[in-house]
Amino acid sequence: MSRGVLSSLPRPRTRRQWLTTALVVIAGGTWLLLGTGPRPGDHAPMAICAVDGFTLTLRADVDADGHLDEINEVTSSVVFQKDDHRTVVKVDAARGFWQKLRGASKKDMKTRGAFGDFDGDGYLDLAFFYSQRNNGDSPQDNMVVHEVHYGPLARDLSSDRTGTIRIRSSSFVYEARAIDTDHDGRAELEVFQSAGDGGVSRRIGRQDRGGVSVSREETGFYGESDFPSRDPDALGYGACEDR
């Protein structure tokens, strides 16, 4: 084979070139998984406030467009407001196509969500579960979704920054709430989950390693119909009239 032909053949990659390529691929994959930071509207965080202590309604700029939206903690829904337009979005919308498909064949699948600033960046996040109700007193072991969407959130409550909620059991989640018991500006996740035989256990989750880790330790045990009502002051937000 002539020297001219040999010179036209591709040269084998050096070890350094392979390493550089691998780092680029890893960095690209990490960027796709973690997202690019605050979006969708890229407005700076606005103060979160409580409308009153009876309806458990908050005001916050959920989608970072510079307009305050309303969050109803009881119905787990957001009323997006822009000019005179109001759009109501329930927490069910946060489930992606494949997540909805995975639960489609199961009966009594329910979504439970909690809005709070879990990572302390000033934007409201959404922690939510999609799990199956009990069959009588026997808990079903079917939790399709257990994740956090970090704010700013899009108007379908999706986010390009998501994290796993690390939780030991896959039984039904009766309710999820955001609280801030240590007043550090980062919400904790309060989870009320089936323990079988009509019992409901209470556990606390905290921001950890890009998601929320729920403790294995029970901080309360209740019946299905007697776990505590929501505390309007649990997140420590001031009244909107004072802002």
C-alpha positions as a Markdown table, in Angstrom:
| # | Residue | x | y | z |
|---|---|---|---|---|
| 1 | Met | 0.0 | 0.0 | 0.0 |
| 2 | Ser | 1.4 | 3.4 | -1.0 |
| 3 | Arg | 2.3 | 6.1 | 1.5 |
| 4 | Gly | -0.4 | 8.4 | 0.1 |
| 5 | Val | -3.1 | 5.8 | 0.7 |
| 6 | Leu | -1.8 | 5.2 | 4.3 |
| 7 | Ser | -1.8 | 8.9 | 5.0 |
| 8 | Ser | -5.5 | 9.2 | 4.0 |
| 9 | Leu | -6.7 | 6.5 | 6.4 |
| 10 | Pro | -8.1 | 7.8 | 9.8 |
| 11 | Arg | -5.6 | 7.8 | 12.6 |
| 12 | Pro | -6.5 | 5.8 | 15.7 |
| 13 | Arg | -7.6 | 8.0 | 18.6 |
| 14 | Thr | -5.1 | 8.6 | 21.4 |
| 15 | Arg | -6.0 | 7.9 | 25.0 |
| 16 | Arg | -6.3 | 11.6 | 25.7 |
| 17 | Gln | -8.8 | 12.0 | 22.8 |
| 18 | Trp | -10.9 | 9.1 | 24.1 |
| 19 | Leu | -10.9 | 10.6 | 27.6 |
| 20 | Thr | -12.0 | 14.0 | 26.2 |
| 21 | Thr | -14.8 | 12.5 | 24.2 |
| 22 | Ala | -16.0 | 10.5 | 27.3 |
| 23 | Leu | -16.0 | 13.7 | 29.4 |
| 24 | Val | -18.0 | 15.6 | 26.8 |
| 25 | Val | -20.6 | 12.8 | 26.7 |
| 26 | Ile | -20.9 | 12.7 | 30.5 |
| 27 | Ala | -21.2 | 16.5 | 30.7 |
| 28 | Gly | -23.9 | 16.5 | 28.0 |
| 29 | Gly | -25.8 | 13.7 | 29.8 |
| 30 | Thr | -25.6 | 15.5 | 33.1 |
| 31 | Trp | -26.8 | 18.8 | 31.5 |
| 32 | Leu | -29.8 | 16.9 | 30.1 |
| 33 | Leu | -30.6 | 15.3 | 33.4 |
| 34 | Leu | -30.1 | 18.4 | 35.6 |
| 35 | Gly | -31.4 | 21.1 | 33.3 |
| 36 | Thr | -29.9 | 24.5 | 32.9 |
| 37 | Gly | -31.1 | 26.3 | 36.0 |
| 38 | Pro | -34.0 | 28.7 | 36.6 |
| 39 | Arg | -36.6 | 28.9 | 33.9 |
| 40 | Pro | -39.3 | 29.1 | 32.4 |
| 41 | Gly | -39.8 | 32.9 | 32.7 |
| 42 | Asp | -36.4 | 33.5 | 34.3 |
| 43 | His | -37.9 | 36.2 | 36.5 |
| 44 | Ala | -36.1 | 36.6 | 39.9 |
| 45 | Pro | -37.9 | 34.8 | 42.8 |
| 46 | Met | -40.8 | 36.8 | 44.3 |
| 47 | Ala | -41.9 | 36.6 | 47.9 |
| 48 | Ile | -44.3 | 33.7 | 48.8 |
| 49 | Cys | -47.1 | 34.7 | 51.1 |
| 50 | Ala | -50.3 | 33.2 | 52.6 |
| 51 | Val | -53.7 | 34.6 | 51.6 |
| 52 | Asp | -55.3 | 33.5 | 54.9 |
| 53 | Gly | -55.2 | 30.8 | 57.4 |
| 54 | Phe | -58.5 | 29.2 | 56.5 |
| 55 | Thr | -58.4 | 28.4 | 52.8 |
| 56 | Leu | -54.6 | 27.4 | 52.9 |
| 57 | Thr | -54.0 | 29.4 | 49.8 |
| 58 | Leu | -50.6 | 30.8 | 48.9 |
| 59 | Arg | -49.4 | 33.4 | 46.4 |
| 60 | Ala | -46.2 | 32.8 | 44.5 |
| 61 | Asp | -44.7 | 33.4 | 41.1 |
| 62 | Val | -44.8 | 29.7 | 40.2 |
| 63 | Asp | -43.7 | 30.0 | 36.6 |
| 64 | Ala | -41.3 | 33.0 | 37.1 |
| 65 | Asp | -43.1 | 35.3 | 34.7 |
| 66 | Gly | -43.3 | 38.2 | 37.1 |
| 67 | His | -47.0 | 37.6 | 38.0 |
| 68 | Leu | -48.1 | 36.1 | 41.3 |
| 69 | Asp | -50.2 | 32.9 | 41.0 |
| 70 | Glu | -52.4 | 31.2 | 43.6 |
| 71 | Ile | -51.7 | 27.8 | 45.1 |
| 72 | Asn | -54.5 | 26.0 | 46.9 |
| 73 | Glu | -53.0 | 23.5 | 49.3 |
| 74 | Val | -56.3 | 21.7 | 49.9 |
| 75 | Thr | -57.1 | 20.9 | 46.2 |
| 76 | Ser | -53.4 | 20.8 | 45.2 |
| 77 | Ser | -54.0 | 23.1 | 42.3 |
| 78 | Val | -52.4 | 26.3 | 40.9 |
| 79 | Val | -54.3 | 29.2 | 39.4 |
| 80 | Phe | -51.8 | 30.8 | 36.9 |
| 81 | Gln | -52.6 | 34.5 | 36.4 |
| 82 | Lys | -51.4 | 36.8 | 33.7 |
| 83 | Asp | -53.3 | 40.0 | 33.0 |
| 84 | Asp | -57.0 | 39.0 | 33.2 |
| 85 | His | -56.4 | 35.4 | 32.2 |
| 86 | Arg | -56.7 | 32.6 | 34.8 |
| 87 | Thr | -55.7 | 29.0 | 34.2 |
| 88 | Val | -56.4 | 26.3 | 36.8 |
| 89 | Val | -53.9 | 23.4 | 36.8 |
| 90 | Lys | -54.2 | 20.4 | 39.1 |
| 91 | Val | -51.2 | 18.4 | 40.4 |
| 92 | Asp | -52.3 | 15.5 | 38.1 |
| 93 | Ala | -50.9 | 17.5 | 35.2 |
| 94 | Ala | -47.3 | 17.0 | 36.5 |
| 95 | Arg | -47.3 | 13.4 | 35.5 |
| 96 | Gly | -45.6 | 12.7 | 32.2 |
| 97 | Phe | -47.0 | 10.6 | 29.4 |
| 98 | Trp | -45.2 | 7.4 | 30.4 |
| 99 | Gln | -46.1 | 7.9 | 34.0 |
| 100 | Lys | -49.7 | 8.1 | 33.2 |
| 101 | Leu | -49.5 | 5.1 | 30.9 |
| 102 | Arg | -47.9 | 3.0 | 33.6 |
| 103 | Gly | -50.8 | 3.6 | 36.0 |
| 104 | Ala | -53.5 | 3.3 | 33.4 |
| 105 | Ser | -54.1 | -0.4 | 34.0 |
| 106 | Lys | -54.3 | 0.0 | 37.7 |
| 107 | Lys | -57.5 | 0.8 | 39.7 |
| 108 | Asp | -57.7 | 3.6 | 42.3 |
| 109 | Met | -54.4 | 5.4 | 41.4 |
| 110 | Lys | -54.2 | 8.8 | 43.0 |
| 111 | Thr | -51.8 | 11.7 | 42.8 |
| 112 | Arg | -50.8 | 13.6 | 45.9 |
| 113 | Gly | -48.6 | 16.7 | 45.9 |
| 114 | Ala | -47.1 | 19.4 | 48.1 |
| 115 | Phe | -45.8 | 22.8 | 47.0 |
| 116 | Gly | -42.8 | 24.2 | 48.9 |
| 117 | Asp | -39.3 | 25.5 | 48.4 |
| 118 | Phe | -37.4 | 22.3 | 49.2 |
| 119 | Asp | -34.0 | 23.4 | 47.9 |
| 120 | Gly | -34.1 | 27.0 | 49.3 |
| 121 | Asp | -33.6 | 28.9 | 46.0 |
| 122 | Gly | -36.7 | 31.1 | 46.4 |
| 123 | Tyr | -38.8 | 29.3 | 43.7 |
| 124 | Leu | -41.7 | 27.1 | 44.6 |
| 125 | Asp | -41.2 | 23.4 | 43.9 |
| 126 | Leu | -43.6 | 20.5 | 43.7 |
| 127 | Ala | -43.1 | 17.1 | 45.4 |
| 128 | Phe | -45.6 | 14.5 | 44.3 |
| 129 | Phe | -46.6 | 10.9 | 44.4 |
| 130 | Tyr | -48.7 | 8.7 | 42.2 |
| 131 | Ser | -49.7 | 5.5 | 44.1 |
| 132 | Gln | -52.5 | 3.0 | 44.4 |
| 133 | Arg | -55.1 | 3.0 | 47.2 |
| 134 | Asn | -55.4 | 0.1 | 49.6 |
| 135 | Asn | -57.4 | -3.0 | 49.0 |
| 136 | Gly | -59.4 | -3.0 | 52.2 |
| 137 | Asp | -56.9 | -3.0 | 55.0 |
| 138 | Ser | -54.1 | -4.4 | 52.8 |
| 139 | Pro | -51.7 | -1.8 | 51.4 |
| 140 | Gln | -51.0 | -2.0 | 47.6 |
| 141 | Asp | -47.3 | -2.0 | 46.8 |
| 142 | Asn | -47.6 | 0.2 | 43.6 |
| 143 | Met | -46.0 | 3.7 | 43.6 |
| 144 | Val | -45.5 | 4.8 | 40.0 |
| 145 | Val | -44.2 | 8.3 | 40.7 |
| 146 | His | -42.2 | 9.7 | 43.7 |
| 147 | Glu | -40.3 | 12.8 | 42.5 |
| 148 | Val | -39.8 | 16.5 | 42.9 |
| 149 | His | -40.1 | 19.1 | 40.1 |
| 150 | Tyr | -37.9 | 22.1 | 41.0 |
| 151 | Gly | -39.1 | 25.6 | 40.2 |
| 152 | Pro | -39.7 | 27.6 | 38.3 |
| 153 | Leu | -42.4 | 25.3 | 37.0 |
| 154 | Ala | -44.0 | 25.4 | 33.6 |
| 155 | Arg | -47.8 | 25.8 | 33.3 |
| 156 | Asp | -48.2 | 22.0 | 33.1 |
| 157 | Leu | -46.2 | 21.8 | 36.4 |
| 158 | Ser | -43.3 | 20.2 | 34.6 |
| 159 | Ser | -39.7 | 21.2 | 35.1 |
| 160 | Asp | -36.3 | 20.5 | 33.4 |
| 161 | Arg | -34.9 | 19.9 | 36.9 |
| 162 | Thr | -36.3 | 16.9 | 38.7 |
| 163 | Gly | -35.2 | 14.8 | 41.6 |
| 164 | Thr | -36.2 | 11.5 | 43.2 |
| 165 | Ile | -38.1 | 11.2 | 46.5 |
| 166 | Arg | -36.2 | 8.4 | 48.2 |
| 167 | Ile | -38.8 | 6.6 | 50.2 |
| 168 | Arg | -38.7 | 3.1 | 51.7 |
| 169 | Ser | -42.2 | 1.9 | 51.2 |
| 170 | Ser | -44.3 | 1.9 | 47.9 |
| 171 | Ser | -47.7 | 1.9 | 49.7 |
| 172 | Phe | -50.4 | 4.4 | 49.2 |
| 173 | Val | -49.7 | 8.1 | 50.1 |
| 174 | Tyr | -52.8 | 9.6 | 51.7 |
| 175 | Glu | -51.3 | 13.1 | 51.7 |
| 176 | Ala | -48.1 | 15.0 | 51.2 |
| 177 | Arg | -47.5 | 18.4 | 52.8 |
| 178 | Ala | -44.7 | 21.0 | 52.8 |
| 179 | Ile | -43.6 | 22.3 | 56.2 |
| 180 | Asp | -40.7 | 24.2 | 57.7 |
| 181 | Thr | -40.3 | 23.1 | 61.2 |
| 182 | Asp | -36.7 | 24.3 | 61.7 |
| 183 | His | -37.4 | 27.7 | 60.0 |
| 184 | Asp | -34.3 | 27.5 | 57.7 |
| 185 | Gly | -36.1 | 28.6 | 54.6 |
| 186 | Arg | -36.1 | 25.1 | 53.1 |
| 187 | Ala | -39.3 | 23.2 | 53.3 |
| 188 | Glu | -39.5 | 19.6 | 54.6 |
| 189 | Leu | -41.8 | 17.1 | 53.1 |
| 190 | Glu | -44.4 | 15.6 | 55.4 |
| 191 | Val | -45.7 | 12.2 | 54.1 |
| 192 | Phe | -48.7 | 10.4 | 55.5 |
| 193 | Gln | -48.5 | 6.8 | 54.1 |
| 194 | Ser | -50.4 | 3.6 | 54.6 |
| 195 | Ala | -48.9 | 1.2 | 57.1 |
| 196 | Gly | -51.6 | -1.5 | 56.7 |
| 197 | Asp | -54.5 | -2.5 | 58.9 |
| 198 | Gly | -56.0 | 0.9 | 58.7 |
| 199 | Gly | -52.9 | 2.6 | 60.0 |
| 200 | Val | -51.2 | 5.7 | 58.6 |
| 201 | Ser | -47.6 | 6.5 | 59.4 |
| 202 | Arg | -46.1 | 10.0 | 59.3 |
| 203 | Arg | -42.5 | 10.5 | 58.1 |
| 204 | Ile | -40.4 | 13.6 | 57.2 |
| 205 | Gly | -38.3 | 14.1 | 54.1 |
| 206 | Arg | -35.6 | 16.7 | 53.5 |
| 207 | Gln | -33.6 | 18.0 | 50.5 |
| 208 | Asp | -30.7 | 15.6 | 49.9 |
| 209 | Arg | -28.4 | 14.8 | 46.9 |
| 210 | Gly | -30.5 | 16.5 | 44.3 |
| 211 | Gly | -33.8 | 15.1 | 45.6 |
| 212 | Val | -35.7 | 14.5 | 48.8 |
| 213 | Ser | -34.8 | 11.6 | 51.2 |
| 214 | Val | -37.7 | 10.5 | 53.5 |
| 215 | Ser | -36.6 | 9.2 | 56.9 |
| 216 | Arg | -37.4 | 5.6 | 57.9 |
| 217 | Glu | -38.3 | 6.8 | 61.3 |
| 218 | Glu | -42.0 | 7.3 | 62.1 |
| 219 | Thr | -42.8 | 10.7 | 63.7 |
| 220 | Gly | -46.5 | 9.8 | 64.2 |
| 221 | Phe | -49.0 | 7.0 | 63.7 |
| 222 | Tyr | -52.7 | 7.6 | 63.0 |
| 223 | Gly | -55.9 | 6.0 | 61.8 |
| 224 | Glu | -57.1 | 6.6 | 58.2 |
| 225 | Ser | -59.6 | 9.2 | 59.2 |
| 226 | Asp | -57.9 | 10.9 | 62.2 |
| 227 | Phe | -54.4 | 12.1 | 61.0 |
| 228 | Pro | -53.9 | 15.8 | 61.9 |
| 229 | Ser | -55.4 | 18.6 | 59.8 |
| 230 | Arg | -53.1 | 21.0 | 58.0 |
| 231 | Asp | -51.4 | 23.7 | 60.0 |
| 232 | Pro | -51.8 | 27.0 | 58.1 |
| 233 | Asp | -48.6 | 28.4 | 59.7 |
| 234 | Ala | -46.5 | 25.3 | 59.0 |
| 235 | Leu | -44.4 | 27.0 | 56.3 |
| 236 | Gly | -44.1 | 30.3 | 58.2 |
| 237 | Tyr | -45.1 | 32.5 | 55.3 |
| 238 | Gly | -46.3 | 36.0 | 56.2 |
| 239 | Ala | -49.7 | 37.3 | 55.3 |
| 240 | Cys | -50.0 | 38.7 | 51.8 |
| 241 | Glu | -51.4 | 42.0 | 53.1 |
| 242 | Asp | -48.1 | 42.6 | 54.9 |
| 243 | Arg | -46.0 | 42.3 | 51.7 |
